[in-house]
Amino acid sequence: MLIPVRCFTCGNLIADKYDDYQNRIKAGEEPVKVLDSLGLKRYCCRRMMLTTVETMQQIIPFYEAIQRRYLEVQSELE
Ligand SMILES: [Zn+2]
């Protein structure tokens, strides 16, 4: 799932901070310090960052396989 644009609970804009958050976490910074520096004080907004799982890269291979199979079927029908 993609990051929601706004916090589900309070409506605070969070999507613009997600890339920065992910990059800094991958660089090895502690999540609590990154969230504080991004100005996410409320726990509803913090949970949005902490609990979002990017599934797009896991889903794409299935769509590629469906597309390949579709092309195989189309070529067999011709
Ligand atoms: Zn919030």
PDB file of the backbone (N, CA, C, O) and the ligand in Angstrom, with CONECT records:
HET     ZN  A 101       1
ATOM      1  N   MET A   1       0.841  -1.184   0.000  1.00  0.00           N
ATOM      2  CA  MET A   1       0.000   0.000   0.000  1.00  0.00           C
ATOM      3  C   MET A   1       0.879   1.237   0.000  1.00  0.00           C
ATOM      4  O   MET A   1       1.946   1.258   0.613  1.00  0.00           O
ATOM      5  N   LEU A   2       0.424   2.253  -0.686  1.00  0.00           N
ATOM      6  CA  LEU A   2       1.142   3.523  -0.674  1.00  0.00           C
ATOM      7  C   LEU A   2       0.846   4.249   0.627  1.00  0.00           C
ATOM      8  O   LEU A   2      -0.163   3.985   1.281  1.00  0.00           O
ATOM      9  N   ILE A   3       1.729   5.163   0.997  1.00  0.00           N
ATOM     10  CA  ILE A   3       1.501   5.944   2.211  1.00  0.00           C
ATOM     11  C   ILE A   3       0.276   6.842   2.009  1.00  0.00           C
ATOM     12  O   ILE A   3       0.175   7.524   0.989  1.00  0.00           O
ATOM     13  N   PRO A   4      -0.643   6.848   2.956  1.00  0.00           N
ATOM     14  CA  PRO A   4      -1.783   7.768   2.846  1.00  0.00           C
ATOM     15  C   PRO A   4      -1.300   9.217   2.877  1.00  0.00           C
ATOM     16  O   PRO A   4      -0.318   9.529   3.551  1.00  0.00           O
ATOM     17  N   VAL A   5      -1.977  10.094   2.156  1.00  0.00           N
ATOM     18  CA  VAL A   5      -1.560  11.497   2.072  1.00  0.00           C
ATOM     19  C   VAL A   5      -1.690  12.156   3.439  1.00  0.00           C
ATOM     20  O   VAL A   5      -0.816  12.919   3.852  1.00  0.00           O
ATOM     21  N   ARG A   6      -2.776  11.863   4.136  1.00  0.00           N
ATOM     22  CA  ARG A   6      -3.011  12.494   5.437  1.00  0.00           C
ATOM     23  C   ARG A   6      -3.194  11.423   6.513  1.00  0.00           C
ATOM     24  O   ARG A   6      -3.550  10.279   6.230  1.00  0.00           O
ATOM     25  N   CYS A   7      -2.939  11.834   7.750  1.00  0.00           N
ATOM     26  CA  CYS A   7      -3.168  10.959   8.898  1.00  0.00           C
ATOM     27  C   CYS A   7      -4.656  10.615   8.968  1.00  0.00           C
ATOM     28  O   CYS A   7      -5.505  11.497   8.839  1.00  0.00           O
ATOM     29  N   PHE A   8      -4.969   9.341   9.172  1.00  0.00           N
ATOM     30  CA  PHE A   8      -6.370   8.919   9.226  1.00  0.00           C
ATOM     31  C   PHE A   8      -7.125   9.578  10.373  1.00  0.00           C
ATOM     32  O   PHE A   8      -8.322   9.840  10.255  1.00  0.00           O
ATOM     33  N   THR A   9      -6.451   9.843  11.461  1.00  0.00           N
ATOM     34  CA  THR A   9      -7.129  10.339  12.656  1.00  0.00           C
ATOM     35  C   THR A   9      -7.247  11.860  12.675  1.00  0.00           C
ATOM     36  O   THR A   9      -8.348  12.382  12.851  1.00  0.00           O
ATOM     37  N   CYS A  10      -6.142  12.584  12.499  1.00  0.00           N
ATOM     38  CA  CYS A  10      -6.171  14.029  12.683  1.00  0.00           C
ATOM     39  C   CYS A  10      -6.103  14.805  11.371  1.00  0.00           C
ATOM     40  O   CYS A  10      -6.360  16.009  11.374  1.00  0.00           O
ATOM     41  N   GLY A  11      -5.771  14.170  10.260  1.00  0.00           N
ATOM     42  CA  GLY A  11      -5.745  14.867   8.982  1.00  0.00           C
ATOM     43  C   GLY A  11      -4.457  15.612   8.693  1.00  0.00           C
ATOM     44  O   GLY A  11      -4.374  16.341   7.705  1.00  0.00           O
ATOM     45  N   ASN A  12      -3.457  15.442   9.536  1.00  0.00           N
ATOM     46  CA  ASN A  12      -2.172  16.098   9.312  1.00  0.00           C
ATOM     47  C   ASN A  12      -1.520  15.528   8.054  1.00  0.00           C
ATOM     48  O   ASN A  12      -1.592  14.325   7.802  1.00  0.00           O
ATOM     49  N   LEU A  13      -0.877  16.404   7.261  1.00  0.00           N
ATOM     50  CA  LEU A  13      -0.210  15.972   6.039  1.00  0.00           C
ATOM     51  C   LEU A  13       1.034  15.167   6.393  1.00  0.00           C
ATOM     52  O   LEU A  13       1.916  15.667   7.091  1.00  0.00           O
ATOM     53  N   ILE A  14       1.115  13.912   5.913  1.00  0.00           N
ATOM     54  CA  ILE A  14       2.259  13.071   6.274  1.00  0.00           C
ATOM     55  C   ILE A  14       2.989  12.505   5.067  1.00  0.00           C
ATOM     56  O   ILE A  14       4.151  12.115   5.178  1.00  0.00           O
ATOM     57  N   ALA A  15       2.323  12.453   3.909  1.00  0.00           N
ATOM     58  CA  ALA A  15       2.934  11.789   2.752  1.00  0.00           C
ATOM     59  C   ALA A  15       4.212  12.490   2.304  1.00  0.00           C
ATOM     60  O   ALA A  15       5.120  11.840   1.787  1.00  0.00           O
ATOM     61  N   ASP A  16       4.296  13.807   2.495  1.00  0.00           N
ATOM     62  CA  ASP A  16       5.483  14.543   2.054  1.00  0.00           C
ATOM     63  C   ASP A  16       6.702  14.220   2.907  1.00  0.00           C
ATOM     64  O   ASP A  16       7.833  14.482   2.497  1.00  0.00           O
ATOM     65  N   LYS A  17       6.482  13.656   4.083  1.00  0.00           N
ATOM     66  CA  LYS A  17       7.594  13.359   4.989  1.00  0.00           C
ATOM     67  C   LYS A  17       8.055  11.909   4.882  1.00  0.00           C
ATOM     68  O   LYS A  17       9.088  11.545   5.444  1.00  0.00           O
ATOM     69  N   TYR A  18       7.292  11.076   4.160  1.00  0.00           N
ATOM     70  CA  TYR A  18       7.558   9.637   4.184  1.00  0.00           C
ATOM     71  C   TYR A  18       8.886   9.261   3.526  1.00  0.00           C
ATOM     72  O   TYR A  18       9.621   8.431   4.059  1.00  0.00           O
ATOM     73  N   ASP A  19       9.202   9.857   2.382  1.00  0.00           N
ATOM     74  CA  ASP A  19      10.468   9.526   1.701  1.00  0.00           C
ATOM     75  C   ASP A  19      11.656   9.875   2.574  1.00  0.00           C
ATOM     76  O   ASP A  19      12.591   9.086   2.714  1.00  0.00           O
ATOM     77  N   ASP A  20      11.615  11.069   3.166  1.00  0.00           N
ATOM     78  CA  ASP A  20      12.699  11.494   4.046  1.00  0.00           C
ATOM     79  C   ASP A  20      12.830  10.541   5.229  1.00  0.00           C
ATOM     80  O   ASP A  20      13.935  10.157   5.613  1.00  0.00           O
ATOM     81  N   TYR A  21      11.678  10.161   5.804  1.00  0.00           N
ATOM     82  CA  TYR A  21      11.671   9.218   6.934  1.00  0.00           C
ATOM     83  C   TYR A  21      12.315   7.898   6.536  1.00  0.00           C
ATOM     84  O   TYR A  21      13.185   7.397   7.247  1.00  0.00           O
ATOM     85  N   GLN A  22      11.894   7.324   5.396  1.00  0.00           N
ATOM     86  CA  GLN A  22      12.425   6.032   4.960  1.00  0.00           C
ATOM     87  C   GLN A  22      13.931   6.102   4.701  1.00  0.00           C
ATOM     88  O   GLN A  22      14.680   5.210   5.097  1.00  0.00           O
ATOM     89  N   ASN A  23      14.360   7.169   4.033  1.00  0.00           N
ATOM     90  CA  ASN A  23      15.786   7.294   3.713  1.00  0.00           C
ATOM     91  C   ASN A  23      16.633   7.385   4.977  1.00  0.00           C
ATOM     92  O   ASN A  23      17.706   6.786   5.056  1.00  0.00           O
ATOM     93  N   ARG A  24      16.147   8.138   5.968  1.00  0.00           N
ATOM     94  CA  ARG A  24      16.923   8.295   7.191  1.00  0.00           C
ATOM     95  C   ARG A  24      16.927   7.026   8.030  1.00  0.00           C
ATOM     96  O   ARG A  24      17.925   6.724   8.684  1.00  0.00           O
ATOM     97  N   ILE A  25      15.825   6.277   8.022  1.00  0.00           N
ATOM     98  CA  ILE A  25      15.783   5.002   8.743  1.00  0.00           C
ATOM     99  C   ILE A  25      16.754   4.012   8.111  1.00  0.00           C
ATOM    100  O   ILE A  25      17.483   3.305   8.806  1.00  0.00           O
ATOM    101  N   LYS A  26      16.749   3.974   6.771  1.00  0.00           N
ATOM    102  CA  LYS A  26      17.657   3.052   6.082  1.00  0.00           C
ATOM    103  C   LYS A  26      19.109   3.445   6.300  1.00  0.00           C
ATOM    104  O   LYS A  26      19.993   2.590   6.251  1.00  0.00           O
ATOM    105  N   ALA A  27      19.368   4.729   6.540  1.00  0.00           N
ATOM    106  CA  ALA A  27      20.725   5.197   6.812  1.00  0.00           C
ATOM    107  C   ALA A  27      21.168   4.851   8.226  1.00  0.00           C
ATOM    108  O   ALA A  27      22.343   5.006   8.560  1.00  0.00           O
ATOM    109  N   GLY A  28      20.245   4.383   9.060  1.00  0.00           N
ATOM    110  CA  GLY A  28      20.607   3.911  10.383  1.00  0.00           C
ATOM    111  C   GLY A  28      20.221   4.807  11.534  1.00  0.00           C
ATOM    112  O   GLY A  28      20.602   4.535  12.673  1.00  0.00           O
ATOM    113  N   GLU A  29      19.466   5.886  11.273  1.00  0.00           N
ATOM    114  CA  GLU A  29      19.040   6.758  12.376  1.00  0.00           C
ATOM    115  C   GLU A  29      17.935   6.087  13.179  1.00  0.00           C
ATOM    116  O   GLU A  29      17.226   5.217  12.673  1.00  0.00           O
ATOM    117  N   GLU A  30      17.796   6.502  14.437  1.00  0.00           N
ATOM    118  CA  GLU A  30      16.737   5.948  15.268  1.00  0.00           C
ATOM    119  C   GLU A  30      15.392   6.560  14.873  1.00  0.00           C
ATOM    120  O   GLU A  30      15.291   7.774  14.698  1.00  0.00           O
ATOM    121  N   PRO A  31      14.353   5.718  14.733  1.00  0.00           N
ATOM    122  CA  PRO A  31      13.043   6.230  14.317  1.00  0.00           C
ATOM    123  C   PRO A  31      12.503   7.331  15.230  1.00  0.00           C
ATOM    124  O   PRO A  31      11.893   8.280  14.738  1.00  0.00           O
ATOM    125  N   VAL A  32      12.708   7.231  16.538  1.00  0.00           N
ATOM    126  CA  VAL A  32      12.150   8.239  17.445  1.00  0.00           C
ATOM    127  C   VAL A  32      12.745   9.621  17.167  1.00  0.00           C
ATOM    128  O   VAL A  32      12.039  10.626  17.238  1.00  0.00           O
ATOM    129  N   LYS A  33      14.025   9.672  16.855  1.00  0.00           N
ATOM    130  CA  LYS A  33      14.662  10.956  16.584  1.00  0.00           C
ATOM    131  C   LYS A  33      14.228  11.509  15.229  1.00  0.00           C
ATOM    132  O   LYS A  33      14.061  12.718  15.072  1.00  0.00           O
ATOM    133  N   VAL A  34      14.045  10.616  14.247  1.00  0.00           N
ATOM    134  CA  VAL A  34      13.610  11.061  12.922  1.00  0.00           C
ATOM    135  C   VAL A  34      12.196  11.632  13.010  1.00  0.00           C
ATOM    136  O   VAL A  34      11.913  12.688  12.445  1.00  0.00           O
ATOM    137  N   LEU A  35      11.310  10.929  13.722  1.00  0.00           N
ATOM    138  CA  LEU A  35       9.929  11.403  13.847  1.00  0.00           C
ATOM    139  C   LEU A  35       9.879  12.737  14.572  1.00  0.00           C
ATOM    140  O   LEU A  35       9.111  13.618  14.185  1.00  0.00           O
ATOM    141  N   ASP A  36      10.681  12.902  15.612  1.00  0.00           N
ATOM    142  CA  ASP A  36      10.715  14.182  16.334  1.00  0.00           C
ATOM    143  C   ASP A  36      11.205  15.302  15.432  1.00  0.00           C
ATOM    144  O   ASP A  36      10.646  16.398  15.443  1.00  0.00           O
ATOM    145  N   SER A  37      12.257  15.032  14.642  1.00  0.00           N
ATOM    146  CA  SER A  37      12.812  16.091  13.804  1.00  0.00           C
ATOM    147  C   SER A  37      11.885  16.440  12.645  1.00  0.00           C
ATOM    148  O   SER A  37      11.930  17.562  12.139  1.00  0.00           O
ATOM    149  N   LEU A  38      11.040  15.490  12.214  1.00  0.00           N
ATOM    150  CA  LEU A  38      10.078  15.785  11.149  1.00  0.00           C
ATOM    151  C   LEU A  38       8.858  16.533  11.682  1.00  0.00           C
ATOM    152  O   LEU A  38       7.997  16.937  10.900  1.00  0.00           O
ATOM    153  N   GLY A  39       8.772  16.721  12.969  1.00  0.00           N
ATOM    154  CA  GLY A  39       7.669  17.474  13.557  1.00  0.00           C
ATOM    155  C   GLY A  39       6.429  16.647  13.778  1.00  0.00           C
ATOM    156  O   GLY A  39       5.341  17.202  13.932  1.00  0.00           O
ATOM    157  N   LEU A  40       6.561  15.325  13.798  1.00  0.00           N
ATOM    158  CA  LEU A  40       5.405  14.471  14.054  1.00  0.00           C
ATOM    159  C   LEU A  40       5.335  14.207  15.556  1.00  0.00           C
ATOM    160  O   LEU A  40       6.000  13.308  16.072  1.00  0.00           O
ATOM    161  N   LYS A  41       4.522  15.000  16.248  1.00  0.00           N
ATOM    162  CA  LYS A  41       4.444  14.917  17.703  1.00  0.00           C
ATOM    163  C   LYS A  41       3.327  13.991  18.166  1.00  0.00           C
ATOM    164  O   LYS A  41       3.477  13.277  19.158  1.00  0.00           O
ATOM    165  N   ARG A  42       2.182  14.004  17.430  1.00  0.00           N
ATOM    166  CA  ARG A  42       1.039  13.193  17.874  1.00  0.00           C
ATOM    167  C   ARG A  42       1.268  11.719  17.562  1.00  0.00           C
ATOM    168  O   ARG A  42       1.863  11.377  16.539  1.00  0.00           O
ATOM    169  N   TYR A  43       0.792  10.851  18.448  1.00  0.00           N
ATOM    170  CA  TYR A  43       1.040   9.426  18.235  1.00  0.00           C
ATOM    171  C   TYR A  43       0.216   8.863  17.089  1.00  0.00           C
ATOM    172  O   TYR A  43       0.570   7.825  16.529  1.00  0.00           O
ATOM    173  N   CYS A  44      -0.899   9.541  16.723  1.00  0.00           N
ATOM    174  CA  CYS A  44      -1.667   9.057  15.573  1.00  0.00           C
ATOM    175  C   CYS A  44      -0.851   9.207  14.288  1.00  0.00           C
ATOM    176  O   CYS A  44      -0.866   8.323  13.431  1.00  0.00           O
ATOM    177  N   CYS A  45      -0.135  10.337  14.157  1.00  0.00           N
ATOM    178  CA  CYS A  45       0.686  10.556  12.964  1.00  0.00           C
ATOM    179  C   CYS A  45       1.918   9.649  12.979  1.00  0.00           C
ATOM    180  O   CYS A  45       2.340   9.138  11.942  1.00  0.00           O
ATOM    181  N   ARG A  46       2.483   9.459  14.165  1.00  0.00           N
ATOM    182  CA  ARG A  46       3.683   8.621  14.277  1.00  0.00           C
ATOM    183  C   ARG A  46       3.377   7.170  13.903  1.00  0.00           C
ATOM    184  O   ARG A  46       4.195   6.497  13.276  1.00  0.00           O
ATOM    185  N   ARG A  47       2.187   6.696  14.296  1.00  0.00           N
ATOM    186  CA  ARG A  47       1.852   5.313  13.954  1.00  0.00           C
ATOM    187  C   ARG A  47       1.671   5.143  12.442  1.00  0.00           C
ATOM    188  O   ARG A  47       1.910   4.061  11.905  1.00  0.00           O
ATOM    189  N   MET A  48       1.239   6.235  11.742  1.00  0.00           N
ATOM    190  CA  MET A  48       1.093   6.143  10.292  1.00  0.00           C
ATOM    191  C   MET A  48       2.446   5.855   9.654  1.00  0.00           C
ATOM    192  O   MET A  48       2.547   5.024   8.751  1.00  0.00           O
ATOM    193  N   MET A  49       3.482   6.539  10.123  1.00  0.00           N
ATOM    194  CA  MET A  49       4.829   6.334   9.587  1.00  0.00           C
ATOM    195  C   MET A  49       5.367   4.955   9.973  1.00  0.00           C
ATOM    196  O   MET A  49       5.972   4.259   9.157  1.00  0.00           O
ATOM    197  N   LEU A  50       5.139   4.578  11.220  1.00  0.00           N
ATOM    198  CA  LEU A  50       5.734   3.344  11.731  1.00  0.00           C
ATOM    199  C   LEU A  50       5.085   2.095  11.155  1.00  0.00           C
ATOM    200  O   LEU A  50       5.748   1.068  11.008  1.00  0.00           O
ATOM    201  N   THR A  51       3.790   2.169  10.824  1.00  0.00           N
ATOM    202  CA  THR A  51       3.070   0.950  10.471  1.00  0.00           C
ATOM    203  C   THR A  51       2.786   0.806   8.979  1.00  0.00           C
ATOM    204  O   THR A  51       2.240  -0.216   8.563  1.00  0.00           O
ATOM    205  N   THR A  52       3.139   1.798   8.164  1.00  0.00           N
ATOM    206  CA  THR A  52       2.908   1.662   6.730  1.00  0.00           C
ATOM    207  C   THR A  52       3.914   0.688   6.131  1.00  0.00           C
ATOM    208  O   THR A  52       5.118   0.809   6.357  1.00  0.00           O
ATOM    209  N   VAL A  53       3.413  -0.272   5.372  1.00  0.00           N
ATOM    210  CA  VAL A  53       4.263  -1.248   4.702  1.00  0.00           C
ATOM    211  C   VAL A  53       4.115  -1.039   3.206  1.00  0.00           C
ATOM    212  O   VAL A  53       3.010  -1.100   2.667  1.00  0.00           O
ATOM    213  N   GLU A  54       5.224  -0.795   2.546  1.00  0.00           N
ATOM    214  CA  GLU A  54       5.212  -0.618   1.092  1.00  0.00           C
ATOM    215  C   GLU A  54       5.120  -1.983   0.433  1.00  0.00           C
ATOM    216  O   GLU A  54       6.090  -2.741   0.441  1.00  0.00           O
ATOM    217  N   THR A  55       3.962  -2.307  -0.138  1.00  0.00           N
ATOM    218  CA  THR A  55       3.774  -3.608  -0.753  1.00  0.00           C
ATOM    219  C   THR A  55       3.882  -3.554  -2.269  1.00  0.00           C
ATOM    220  O   THR A  55       3.788  -4.587  -2.932  1.00  0.00           O
ATOM    221  N   MET A  56       4.078  -2.356  -2.832  1.00  0.00           N
ATOM    222  CA  MET A  56       4.058  -2.217  -4.287  1.00  0.00           C
ATOM    223  C   MET A  56       5.119  -3.083  -4.953  1.00  0.00           C
ATOM    224  O   MET A  56       4.839  -3.731  -5.961  1.00  0.00           O
ATOM    225  N   GLN A  57       6.336  -3.105  -4.405  1.00  0.00           N
ATOM    226  CA  GLN A  57       7.403  -3.881  -5.038  1.00  0.00           C
ATOM    227  C   GLN A  57       7.137  -5.386  -4.932  1.00  0.00           C
ATOM    228  O   GLN A  57       7.667  -6.160  -5.729  1.00  0.00           O
ATOM    229  N   GLN A  58       6.328  -5.808  -3.964  1.00  0.00           N
ATOM    230  CA  GLN A  58       5.979  -7.218  -3.831  1.00  0.00           C
ATOM    231  C   GLN A  58       4.852  -7.597  -4.782  1.00  0.00           C
ATOM    232  O   GLN A  58       4.753  -8.753  -5.192  1.00  0.00           O
ATOM    233  N   ILE A  59       4.000  -6.633  -5.138  1.00  0.00           N
ATOM    234  CA  ILE A  59       2.829  -6.911  -5.972  1.00  0.00           C
ATOM    235  C   ILE A  59       3.176  -6.860  -7.455  1.00  0.00           C
ATOM    236  O   ILE A  59       2.587  -7.594  -8.249  1.00  0.00           O
ATOM    237  N   ILE A  60       4.117  -6.011  -7.839  1.00  0.00           N
ATOM    238  CA  ILE A  60       4.442  -5.799  -9.255  1.00  0.00           C
ATOM    239  C   ILE A  60       4.761  -7.113  -9.990  1.00  0.00           C
ATOM    240  O   ILE A  60       4.280  -7.288 -11.109  1.00  0.00           O
ATOM    241  N   PRO A  61       5.547  -8.047  -9.422  1.00  0.00           N
ATOM    242  CA  PRO A  61       5.823  -9.291 -10.169  1.00  0.00           C
ATOM    243  C   PRO A  61       4.577 -10.065 -10.558  1.00  0.00           C
ATOM    244  O   PRO A  61       4.565 -10.713 -11.605  1.00  0.00           O
ATOM    245  N   PHE A  62       3.522 -10.018  -9.743  1.00  0.00           N
ATOM    246  CA  PHE A  62       2.294 -10.720 -10.085  1.00  0.00           C
ATOM    247  C   PHE A  62       1.634 -10.101 -11.301  1.00  0.00           C
ATOM    248  O   PHE A  62       1.132 -10.815 -12.169  1.00  0.00           O
ATOM    249  N   TYR A  63       1.630  -8.762 -11.373  1.00  0.00           N
ATOM    250  CA  TYR A  63       1.046  -8.099 -12.531  1.00  0.00           C
ATOM    251  C   TYR A  63       1.874  -8.362 -13.779  1.00  0.00           C
ATOM    252  O   TYR A  63       1.325  -8.488 -14.874  1.00  0.00           O
ATOM    253  N   GLU A  64       3.196  -8.446 -13.622  1.00  0.00           N
ATOM    254  CA  GLU A  64       4.051  -8.764 -14.769  1.00  0.00           C
ATOM    255  C   GLU A  64       3.774 -10.175 -15.259  1.00  0.00           C
ATOM    256  O   GLU A  64       3.747 -10.417 -16.465  1.00  0.00           O
ATOM    257  N   ALA A  65       3.566 -11.120 -14.326  1.00  0.00           N
ATOM    258  CA  ALA A  65       3.256 -12.497 -14.707  1.00  0.00           C
ATOM    259  C   ALA A  65       1.908 -12.573 -15.402  1.00  0.00           C
ATOM    260  O   ALA A  65       1.755 -13.311 -16.375  1.00  0.00           O
ATOM    261  N   ILE A  66       0.937 -11.825 -14.920  1.00  0.00           N
ATOM    262  CA  ILE A  66      -0.390 -11.805 -15.557  1.00  0.00           C
ATOM    263  C   ILE A  66      -0.268 -11.267 -16.975  1.00  0.00           C
ATOM    264  O   ILE A  66      -0.884 -11.798 -17.899  1.00  0.00           O
ATOM    265  N   GLN A  67       0.520 -10.222 -17.148  1.00  0.00           N
ATOM    266  CA  GLN A  67       0.698  -9.624 -18.466  1.00  0.00           C
ATOM    267  C   GLN A  67       1.387 -10.606 -19.413  1.00  0.00           C
ATOM    268  O   GLN A  67       1.000 -10.729 -20.575  1.00  0.00           O
ATOM    269  N   ARG A  68       2.421 -11.313 -18.907  1.00  0.00           N
ATOM    270  CA  ARG A  68       3.122 -12.311 -19.741  1.00  0.00           C
ATOM    271  C   ARG A  68       2.167 -13.418 -20.178  1.00  0.00           C
ATOM    272  O   ARG A  68       2.157 -13.818 -21.342  1.00  0.00           O
ATOM    273  N   ARG A  69       1.363 -13.910 -19.230  1.00  0.00           N
ATOM    274  CA  ARG A  69       0.401 -14.976 -19.543  1.00  0.00           C
ATOM    275  C   ARG A  69      -0.636 -14.490 -20.547  1.00  0.00           C
ATOM    276  O   ARG A  69      -1.024 -15.228 -21.453  1.00  0.00           O
ATOM    277  N   TYR A  70      -1.080 -13.259 -20.386  1.00  0.00           N
ATOM    278  CA  TYR A  70      -2.051 -12.679 -21.322  1.00  0.00           C
ATOM    279  C   TYR A  70      -1.471 -12.651 -22.728  1.00  0.00           C
ATOM    280  O   TYR A  70      -2.156 -12.998 -23.690  1.00  0.00           O
ATOM    281  N   LEU A  71      -0.206 -12.238 -22.854  1.00  0.00           N
ATOM    282  CA  LEU A  71       0.433 -12.180 -24.166  1.00  0.00           C
ATOM    283  C   LEU A  71       0.603 -13.574 -24.758  1.00  0.00           C
ATOM    284  O   LEU A  71       0.464 -13.748 -25.968  1.00  0.00           O
ATOM    285  N   GLU A  72       0.909 -14.592 -23.907  1.00  0.00           N
ATOM    286  CA  GLU A  72       1.021 -15.968 -24.388  1.00  0.00           C
ATOM    287  C   GLU A  72      -0.315 -16.454 -24.954  1.00  0.00           C
ATOM    288  O   GLU A  72      -0.366 -17.056 -26.027  1.00  0.00           O
ATOM    289  N   VAL A  73      -1.387 -16.186 -24.218  1.00  0.00           N
ATOM    290  CA  VAL A  73      -2.713 -16.621 -24.657  1.00  0.00           C
ATOM    291  C   VAL A  73      -3.084 -15.927 -25.955  1.00  0.00           C
ATOM    292  O   VAL A  73      -3.636 -16.551 -26.861  1.00  0.00           O
ATOM    293  N   GLN A  74      -2.785 -14.649 -26.048  1.00  0.00           N
ATOM    294  CA  GLN A  74      -3.109 -13.903 -27.266  1.00  0.00           C
ATOM    295  C   GLN A  74      -2.353 -14.467 -28.467  1.00  0.00           C
ATOM    296  O   GLN A  74      -2.909 -14.584 -29.560  1.00  0.00           O
ATOM    297  N   SER A  75      -1.066 -14.821 -28.254  1.00  0.00           N
ATOM    298  CA  SER A  75      -0.286 -15.335 -29.385  1.00  0.00           C
ATOM    299  C   SER A  75      -0.755 -16.729 -29.789  1.00  0.00           C
ATOM    300  O   SER A  75      -0.669 -17.087 -30.963  1.00  0.00           O
ATOM    301  N   GLU A  76      -1.257 -17.534 -28.826  1.00  0.00           N
ATOM    302  CA  GLU A  76      -1.786 -18.857 -29.160  1.00  0.00           C
ATOM    303  C   GLU A  76      -3.092 -18.760 -29.926  1.00  0.00           C
ATOM    304  O   GLU A  76      -3.386 -19.624 -30.752  1.00  0.00           O
ATOM    305  N   LEU A  77      -3.875 -17.734 -29.671  1.00  0.00           N
ATOM    306  CA  LEU A  77      -5.155 -17.565 -30.346  1.00  0.00           C
ATOM    307  C   LEU A  77      -4.991 -17.101 -31.791  1.00  0.00           C
ATOM    308  O   LEU A  77      -5.872 -17.311 -32.625  1.00  0.00           O
ATOM    309  N   GLU A  78      -3.848 -16.465 -32.075  1.00  0.00           N
ATOM    310  CA  GLU A  78      -3.656 -15.936 -33.437  1.00  0.00           C
ATOM    311  C   GLU A  78      -3.198 -16.996 -34.416  1.00  0.00           C
ATOM    312  O   GLU A  78      -2.996 -16.702 -35.594  1.00  0.00           O
TER     313      GLU A  78
HETATM  314 ZN    ZN A 101      -2.390  12.356  13.221  1.00  0.00          ZN2+
END
